[in-house]
Every structure is written in structure tokens, then in C-alpha cells.
């Protein structure tokens, strides 16, 4: 039997899941903008977006903690073992509620899952792009450190002079 208090907690959980979905939708939008900034090599914009992403990730983490607390209170209100059901899925939790609360919880959880999957796909894409950029940067730095064979330098009198290779870092001091 679901009490009013437990039903109110389920309603709060539904709202919280919707809020988390909105938060993750905003995070996904920023991730799309970050990919565009990476394509344009706009480092200032990338840095700005990354700071905003960190803020949103912190807020999402706080809300996730609140979700766990509400879930524990619901489990206790339903007289279920909180420790045994510590990582209960929302769908399994929703099964303990009558309609329309059950459907509301399931729909809210499905929307959140969809946003999380979108974010995960973009995270993988961003990671792959970043890895490739770092490989390229490593190649550039290797060339700059090692130097290239001297192609020949001419003296003021017009005679060709030979000298050893010099790295870019040595050449510019």
C-alpha cells in the first residue's frame, strides 16, 4: 500500500528526474557547441564551454545525490530493504506504484536515459577528436625538438655553408 507521503516522494522523484533531464539536455547542447568550437579551433570558446560543462556536471552530481536520498526514503516508506535495493532501477521502483504515478516515473526515467545516452555518444566523439589532436601535437613537437637536416645556408659572400641541424627551440632561443 502506497501512503500519501510515499506518493508525494514519488511525485518529487518524477519532478527531479525531469529536472535532471533538462540539466542533461543543456549539457548536451554545450557539448554540441564544443564540438563546433573544436572544428573551428576556437580555444577561448572551448575553454568557456568546458567551464560551463563543469558547472552543470557539478549540479547534476548534487541532484543525483538528492535522487538517491528520495529513493531511499521511498524504499523505506514501502517497507523494502534499503540496503538490498540500493541500486534499484526506476522501472522496478515504479512497479510498486499504481497508475498514473507508475507511468510518470517510467516516462521520466526513459527521457533521462535517452539524454544520458546522447551525452555518452558525444563524450566518445569528443574523446576521439581530442586523442587525434594530441597525437598531431606530439608529432609537431617532436619535429620542433629534433630539428631537420640543414638544407644549406649561404654566407653574405654567396658561398654555401654547411652546418648541423638545429631544432626550432634552439633557433629561437
N, C-alpha and C positions, 0 to 999 in steps of 0.2 A: 504494500500500500504506500502510495506517494503522499507525503504530507504537504501542507501548504509551503512550509519552509523549504523542503527539498524541491518542490516545483519552482519556487522563487529562485533558488540556486541554479536550477536548470535553465530558467529564463535568463539569468545573469550570465551563465556559461554560453548560451546562444549568442547573446549580445557581445560577449568578449571574443568569441570566435569570429563574429562578423567584423569586429574592430581589428582583430589580428589580420583578417583577410584584407581589409583596407590598408593597413600598415604595410603588408607584404606587396600589395598592388603598387603602392607608392615606391617601395624599394625596387620592384621590377622596372618601373618607369625610369628610375635613376640609373639602373643597370643598363637599360637600352640607351640612354643618353651617354653613358660612359663608353659604351661600345662605339658610338658615333664619334665621341671625342678622341678615342684611341685611333680610329680611322683617319681623323684629321690631325693627329699628333699634337693635340692641344693640351699640353701638360698642366696648365693652370686650371683648365676646366676639369681635367681628370682628378686633380687634387681636390678641387671644390666638391665634386660629386662624391669622391671617396669619403670626405669628411661627413657629408650628409648621410651617406650609407652607414657609416659607423654610428651616427646618432640614431638612425632608425633601427639598426640592429640592437643597440642597447635598449631602446624602447620595447622592441619585440621580445627581448630576453626578460625584461621586467614583466611584461604581460604574460609570458609563458609561465613564469613563477606564480602569478595570480591564477592562471588556469589550473595549475597543479593544486593549489590551495582549495579552489572551488570544487575541483573533482574529488579531493579527499573529503571535504565536508559533505558532498552528495553521497559518496560511498558510505560514510558513517551514518548519514540520515536514512539510507536504505538498509542499514544493518548488515552491510557487506564488509568482509575483512579488508581493511585499507591496505595492509601490507601485501596481501595476496593479489590484490587488484591494483597495485601501484602504477602499472603501466597499461591500464585498461584503455582500449580503443573507444572513441566516442560512439561508434556504432554499437558496441557491446553495452556501453553505459545507457545509450538511448533505448535499448531493448527493455529496460526496466520502467519506462515511462509510457503512459497512454498517449494516444493521438490528441492534439496536434503537436505536442511537445517533442515526441519521438522524431517526427518528420523534420521539425525545425532544427533539432540538433544534428540530424544526419545531413541535411542540406548545408548547414553552416560548416560542418566538418569537410564535406566534399568540396565546397568552394575554397576553403583554406588549403586543402591538399592540392587542388589544381594550381593555385598561386605558388605554393612551395615547389611544385614540380617545374613550373616555368622559371622560377628563380634558380633552381638547381641546373637547368639546361643552360641558362645564361652564365652561371658561375663556371661551368665546364668550358664554355666557349671563351670566356674572358681568361681563364687559366691557360688554355692552349695558346691564345694570342700572346699572352704575357711570356710564356715559355719561349716562343719563337722570337719574340723581341729581345729577350735576354741572350739567346743563342747568337743572334745577329750582333748585338752589342759586344758580346765576348769576342767574336771574330774581329770586329773593328778594333777593339782594344788590343788584341794580340798583334795585329798588323802595326798599330801605333807603337807598341812596346818593342817589337823586334826590328823594325826598320826594313828597308828594302835595299836591294843591291843598287849601288850608285850607278846612275845612267851616264855619268860624266859631267864634269863641271869645267868651265872654260875660265882661264885666267884673264885678267884685263888685257894681256898682250894677245889673246886669241888662241892660246895653246890649250889643248885638252889636258886636264889634270885628273888623276885617279885618286880617290880617297875611299876609305872604308865606309860601310853602311852606317847610317845614323837613324835612331828612332825619332819619331815626331817629338816625343817628350824631351829628348836630348837637344833637338834642334831649336826648340822654342824656349828652352831653359826652364 
